[in-house]
Amino acid sequence: MEATMVSDAPKHYPVLLNEIISIITPQHGGTFIDCTFGQGGYTKKILSYKDTQVIAIDRDIESKKIADKISEKFPNRFIFKHKKFSQLDNLKLKNEKIRGILLDLGYSFTQIKDPKKGLSFNSVGDLNMQMGLNNFSASDAINNLDIQELEKIFKFFGEELEAKRIAFNIVKERKTKKIDTKKLVELVEKSKKRKSFKTNNSTKTFQALRIFVNKEISELIYGLIAATKVLKKNGILAVVTFHSLEDKIVKYFFKSLSEKKSISRYMPNINQPETLFRMVEKKPITPSTKELRENTPSRSAKLRYVIKKNDFYNFETDIVKKFKKLLDIENFGEKL
């Protein structure tokens, strides 16, 4: 599993932009929701087509600076909401014709390099990692959660094989000194017996903490549910993921609502409810060789999309039950 969107590139590129535009077809007009506005790359491209409108959402208040500039240029075609995308169905959009909803789950170059956010293992000072509208920081988690809780966070959110040793050393160290970013990197380095020569040894630990602090699992799950509710018939839901855990959740959600499940392996699909999605491509779309050459962070990107076949607002899904173990780990943060 790789960290998302870490790069030495001088700017942030909207990943798989051409592929997304070809899928959502803004040239035909309509209203689109950019659930992870960020630097506004997708929004700007969509608004370059006439007869389009964009509703943009981002939990990072820093994004509002870019949104304000776009709003000046497109006052009647652009709206920005400082919210988490899991709150999408609270925007009261049930009566609007939403043609497409986009989620890009990566971090931008600007966010990674922001010293106040402390997302990177190259940062200095306090552990933060809060993207906005948070309840606790990475420092709160590292310095207060018990050894078993830290181990589970690193193991399940970072797929860190040496999670137990890292958690043990963290708990031991913090008895005498509060752990900051630099100290955490040192502790992980000391704890790892299997050294990586391709990526920083702290990559998985920091990824796990970012997911935990920003509740990215529940955000994604409830964001997918909310987006599906507000989409209209023939609307497209497109999601760009950057690590295997995200992709696993998106793949399951799309697949489970695109297939009729047989009651018995010996019985045909009769009297089954109509499926909600049509999945055009079962395999994810990945960056072209040209994009990989120009934008290295796109190497781990996977794009999946579905088309909503019906106008159902309420529907049944077992995705919360399916990933309950991960949601339970996220809930460790409730005591912070």
C-alpha positions in Angstrom: 0.0 0.0 0.0 1.4 3.4 -0.9 1.1 6.8 0.5 -1.1 9.0 -1.6 0.0 11.9 -3.7 3.5 12.4 -2.2 5.7 14.1 -4.8 8.6 16.5 -5.4 6.7 17.9 -8.4 6.3 21.7 -8.5 2.5 21.5 -8.8 -0.5 19.3 -8.4 -2.0 17.6 -11.4 -5.6 16.4 -11.6 -5.0 12.6 -12.0 -6.6 10.8 -14.9 -8.3 14.0 -16.0 -8.7 13.1 -19.7 -10.2 9.7 -18.8 -12.7 11.3 -16.3 -13.8 13.9 -18.8 -14.4 11.2 -21.4 -16.6 9.3 -18.9 -18.7 12.2 -17.4 -19.0 14.1 -20.8 -19.4 17.7 -19.6 -19.6 18.8 -23.2 -23.3 17.8 -23.1 -23.9 20.2 -20.2 -25.4 19.5 -16.8 -24.6 19.8 -13.1 -21.7 18.0 -11.6 -20.5 17.5 -8.0 -16.8 17.6 -7.3 -16.7 16.0 -3.8 -12.9 16.5 -3.3 -12.4 20.0 -4.8 -8.7 20.4 -3.6 -6.9 22.6 -6.1 -9.9 22.7 -8.4 -8.3 20.9 -11.4 -11.4 18.8 -12.3 -13.8 21.7 -11.6 -12.0 24.1 -13.9 -12.0 21.6 -16.7 -15.7 20.9 -16.3 -16.5 24.6 -16.2 -14.6 25.1 -19.5 -17.6 23.6 -21.2 -20.6 25.8 -21.6 -23.9 24.8 -20.0 -22.2 23.2 -17.1 -22.5 23.8 -13.4 -20.3 22.5 -10.5 -21.1 22.1 -6.9 -17.7 21.7 -5.1 -17.1 20.2 -1.7 -14.0 20.2 0.5 -13.3 19.7 4.2 -10.0 21.7 3.8 -10.8 25.4 4.4 -7.6 26.3 2.5 -9.5 25.2 -0.7 -11.9 28.1 -0.3 -9.2 30.5 -1.5 -9.1 28.8 -4.9 -12.9 28.4 -4.9 -13.4 32.1 -4.4 -11.4 32.9 -7.5 -13.4 30.4 -9.6 -16.6 31.8 -8.1 -15.6 35.3 -9.4 -15.2 33.9 -12.9 -18.3 31.7 -12.9 -20.7 33.4 -10.4 -23.8 31.6 -11.8 -22.2 28.2 -12.5 -20.2 27.4 -9.4 -20.9 26.8 -5.7 -18.4 25.8 -3.0 -19.4 24.1 0.3 -17.0 23.7 3.2 -18.1 20.2 4.2 -17.0 16.6 4.2 -18.3 14.6 1.3 -20.0 12.2 3.6 -22.5 15.1 4.2 -23.4 15.2 0.5 -27.0 14.2 0.9 -27.5 17.0 3.5 -27.1 19.6 0.7 -30.8 18.9 -0.3 -30.0 18.1 -3.9 -32.7 15.5 -4.4 -34.6 17.6 -7.0 -31.5 18.6 -9.1 -30.4 16.7 -12.2 -27.0 15.6 -11.1 -25.2 14.1 -14.1 -22.0 13.2 -12.5 -20.3 13.0 -9.1 -16.5 12.8 -8.7 -14.3 11.7 -5.8 -10.5 12.0 -6.0 -9.2 10.5 -2.8 -5.6 11.7 -3.1 -3.8 14.5 -1.3 -2.6 17.4 -3.3 1.0 18.5 -3.5 0.0 21.7 -1.6 -1.5 19.7 1.3 1.4 17.4 1.6 3.9 20.3 1.7 1.8 22.4 4.1 3.9 22.4 7.4 0.8 23.1 9.5 -0.9 19.9 8.3 2.1 17.7 9.0 0.9 15.0 6.6 4.4 14.0 5.5 7.2 12.2 7.3 9.4 15.0 6.1 7.4 17.5 8.2 8.8 19.0 11.5 7.0 19.8 14.7 3.8 18.5 16.1 2.0 15.6 14.5 -1.2 17.1 13.1 -2.6 15.5 9.9 -6.0 17.1 10.3 -7.5 17.9 6.9 -10.3 20.0 8.4 -13.5 19.4 10.4 -11.7 16.9 12.6 -12.1 16.0 16.2 -8.5 15.0 17.1 -5.0 15.1 15.7 -2.3 12.5 15.0 -0.5 13.7 18.1 -3.6 13.0 20.2 -3.7 9.5 18.8 0.0 8.7 19.1 0.4 10.1 22.6 -2.9 8.7 24.1 -4.1 5.5 22.5 -3.1 2.2 24.0 -0.6 -0.3 22.4 -3.3 -2.6 21.1 -5.2 0.3 19.5 -2.1 1.7 17.8 -1.1 -1.8 16.6 -4.5 -2.3 14.9 -4.4 1.2 13.3 -1.0 0.5 11.8 -1.8 -3.1 10.8 -5.2 -2.5 9.2 -5.0 1.0 7.8 -1.3 0.9 6.8 -0.8 -2.9 6.2 2.3 -2.5 8.3 3.8 -5.9 9.0 5.7 -4.7 12.0 2.8 -2.8 13.6 3.2 -4.5 17.0 6.9 -3.5 17.4 6.2 0.1 16.3 3.3 0.4 18.7 5.4 -1.0 21.6 8.2 1.5 21.0 5.8 4.4 20.8 4.2 3.6 24.1 7.6 3.1 25.7 9.0 6.3 24.4 6.0 8.6 25.3 6.4 7.7 29.0 9.2 10.2 29.1 8.7 12.5 26.2 5.8 13.6 23.9 6.2 12.2 20.4 6.4 14.7 17.5 6.9 14.0 13.8 10.7 13.7 13.9 10.6 11.4 16.9 7.9 9.2 15.3 10.0 8.8 12.1 13.0 7.8 14.3 10.9 5.3 16.3 9.6 3.6 13.1 13.1 3.4 11.7 14.4 1.8 14.9 11.4 -0.6 15.0 11.6 -1.9 11.4 13.6 -5.1 10.9 12.6 -5.2 7.2 14.0 -2.1 5.8 12.6 -0.6 2.5 14.9 0.8 -0.1 12.1 2.0 -2.4 10.0 4.0 0.0 10.5 5.7 3.3 10.1 3.2 6.2 7.5 5.5 7.8 5.3 5.5 4.7 2.8 2.9 6.0 2.6 4.3 9.5 1.9 7.8 8.3 -0.7 6.6 5.9 -2.4 4.7 8.7 -2.5 7.8 10.9 -3.8 10.0 8.1 -6.6 7.5 7.5 -7.4 7.3 11.2 -7.3 11.0 12.0 -9.5 12.0 9.0 -11.8 9.0 9.4 -11.2 8.2 5.8 -12.9 4.8 5.9 -16.3 6.1 7.2 -16.0 9.2 5.0 -15.6 7.0 1.9 -18.3 4.5 2.8 -20.9 7.1 3.8 -19.7 9.3 1.0 -20.4 6.6 -1.6 -23.9 6.0 -0.1 -24.7 9.7 -0.1 -23.5 10.2 -3.6 -25.6 7.3 -4.9 -28.7 8.8 -3.2 -28.4 12.2 -4.9 -27.4 10.9 -8.4 -30.2 10.8 -10.9 -31.0 8.1 -13.5 -28.1 7.7 -16.0 -25.8 9.8 -13.6 -22.2 8.7 -13.3 -20.3 8.1 -10.0 -16.5 8.1 -10.6 -13.9 7.5 -7.9 -10.1 7.8 -8.0 -8.3 5.8 -5.3 -4.7 5.7 -4.4 -4.2 2.7 -2.1 -5.6 -0.8 -1.9 -7.9 -0.3 1.1 -9.8 2.5 -0.7 -10.0 0.5 -3.9 -11.3 -2.5 -2.1 -14.2 -0.5 -0.6 -15.1 1.2 -3.9 -14.8 -2.1 -5.8 -17.1 -3.9 -3.3 -19.7 -1.1 -3.3 -19.9 -0.9 -7.1 -19.9 -4.6 -7.6 -22.5 -5.4 -4.9 -25.0 -3.0 -6.4 -24.3 -4.0 -10.0 -24.9 -7.7 -9.8 -28.0 -9.8 -9.1 -27.1 -12.3 -6.4 -28.7 -15.7 -6.8 -30.4 -17.2 -3.8 -29.0 -20.6 -4.7 -26.2 -21.7 -7.1 -28.7 -24.1 -8.6 -31.5 -21.5 -9.1 -31.8 -18.8 -11.8 -32.0 -15.1 -10.9 -35.7 -14.9 -10.7 -37.8 -12.4 -8.7 -34.6 -10.5 -7.8 -34.8 -6.7 -7.4 -33.4 -4.6 -10.2 -29.8 -3.7 -9.8 -29.0 0.0 -9.1 -25.7 0.4 -11.0 -24.4 -0.6 -14.4 -20.7 -1.2 -14.4 -19.3 -0.6 -17.8 -15.7 -1.7 -17.0 -15.0 -4.2 -14.3 -11.3 -3.5 -14.2 -10.0 -0.1 -12.9 -8.7 2.5 -15.4 -5.0 3.3 -14.7 -2.8 6.2 -15.9 -1.3 6.2 -19.4 2.4 5.9 -19.9 2.5 9.6 -20.8 0.8 10.6 -17.5 3.1 8.3 -15.5 6.0 10.1 -17.1 4.7 13.6 -16.5 3.1 13.0 -13.1 4.8 10.3 -10.9 2.3 10.4 -8.1 -0.4 9.0 -10.4 1.3 5.6 -10.5 -1.0 4.2 -7.8 -4.2 5.8 -9.1 -7.2 3.6 -10.0 -10.4 5.0 -11.5 -13.6 3.1 -11.2 -17.1 4.3 -12.2 -20.7 3.2 -12.5 -23.9 4.5 -14.1 -27.0 4.7 -12.0 -29.8 2.8 -13.7 -32.8 4.0 -11.6 -33.9 7.1 -9.7 -34.0 5.3 -6.3 -33.1 7.6 -3.4 -33.2 4.9 -0.7 -31.6 1.5 -1.3 -30.1 -1.3 0.6 -26.4 -2.0 0.9 -24.4 -4.2 3.3 -21.1 -2.1 2.9 -21.2 -0.9 6.5 -21.5 -4.5 7.8 -18.8 -5.7 5.3 -16.2 -3.2 6.6 -17.4 -3.1 10.3 -13.9 -4.1 11.6 -12.3 -1.1 10.0 -15.1 1.2 11.2 -14.7 -0.1 14.7 -11.0 0.8 14.6 -11.9 4.3 13.5 -14.1 4.5 16.6 -11.0 4.4 18.8 -10.8 8.1 18.2 -14.1 8.7 20.1 -12.2 8.6 23.4 -9.7 11.3 22.4 
